[in-house]
Amino acid sequence: MIQIEQLTKSFGGMPVLRGVDLDVPAGCLYGLIGPGASGKSVLLKMITGLLRPDRGRVLVDGKDVHALSELELQTFRLKFGMLFQNNALFDYMTVGENIAFPLRRLYDLGEEEIEERVAERLRAVSLAGFEGRTPAGLSGGQKKRVGVARATIARGEIVLYDEPAAGLDPVTSQRIFDLLRAEQRAMNATVVMVSSDLDRLLTVTDRVGMLYRGRLIFDGTTAEAKASDDPRVRQFVHGLTEGPL
Ligand SMILES: Nc1ncnc2c1ncn2[C@@H]1O[C@H](COP(=O)(O)OP(=O)(O)OP(=O)(O)O)[C@@H](O)[C@H]1O
């Protein structure tokens, strides 16, 4: 599980996180929501140790992430799968090499096993046989699916997704969310997902947290988020133009 305590961060004197406390239970699909520039991506990066807080702690399975040495961090990151906003696929590698990348970096596996696992992941995201293609020749939705395959190939216990469906049509977006949910259930992974596509995000989340002006102003089940009478949460979750935001 992930425990976040009093996480605080400023950039150039501008506070982004002002003492955020948040628990993500093991096996939970947690949706992190909030207006643009409210610190959602910053929070995700802090969970993996990619960005250091000014104050506060991130505990993953009881381990203080930011107290680890660089070497310990490398081992610790084996727990994670990640899909970042821009997919971060390597254009000079084939689809198969992209998906195999975390496996090659993290484990010493034979070529045959790597090939089998890449083929299995491609089947899971409905892109069987795409090993030899290059990312440049794929549609936006296909690139996202390759990103999902890469984020899940190392079978990390924790998977972080930042805007997994940004820029996709509604049908493809829903398919991506359904795929992420199916993957999360199959691996019993702990997932934190940031998405501005609330309608679809809330079809797959167990719990939801809302960041606003540097604070976590809501944390509860998806049903509680939808029924919240906090005017800020209600306005954001229901996409209302009138309200305090
Ligand atoms: N490395 C950095 N250096 C300076 N400022 C940063 C850095 N990373 C993030 N910020 C600032 O922190 C704030 C929060 O950024 P973040 O990317 O976490 O927002 P977000 O909630 O994910 O937004 P969006 O929904 O628009 O992607 C922004 O004002 C951003 O400019």
The ligand as an ORCA input file, in Angstrom:
! r2SCAN-3c Opt
* xyz 0 1
  N       9.869     20.232    -12.536
  C       9.107     21.319    -12.346
  N       9.667     22.547    -12.245
  C       8.905     23.655    -12.030
  N       7.571     23.626    -11.910
  C       6.967     22.449    -12.016
  C       7.682     21.230    -12.242
  N       6.806     20.198    -12.293
  C       5.575     20.750    -12.114
  N       5.668     22.087    -11.941
  C       4.547     22.991    -11.671
  O       3.738     22.437    -10.670
  C       2.357     22.652    -10.926
  C       1.612     21.338    -10.920
  O       2.006     20.562    -12.042
  P       1.411     19.116    -12.367
  O       2.013     18.697    -13.668
  O       1.570     18.222    -11.211
  O      -0.133     19.451    -12.555
  P      -1.333     18.492    -12.916
  O      -2.311     18.584    -11.799
  O      -0.813     17.148    -13.293
  O      -1.912     19.283    -14.159
  P      -2.569     18.858    -15.574
  O      -3.907     18.255    -15.235
  O      -2.703     20.189    -16.234
  O      -1.611     17.920    -16.238
  C       2.289     23.415    -12.248
  O       2.124     24.781    -11.986
  C       3.636     23.143    -12.888
  O       4.037     24.221    -13.698
*
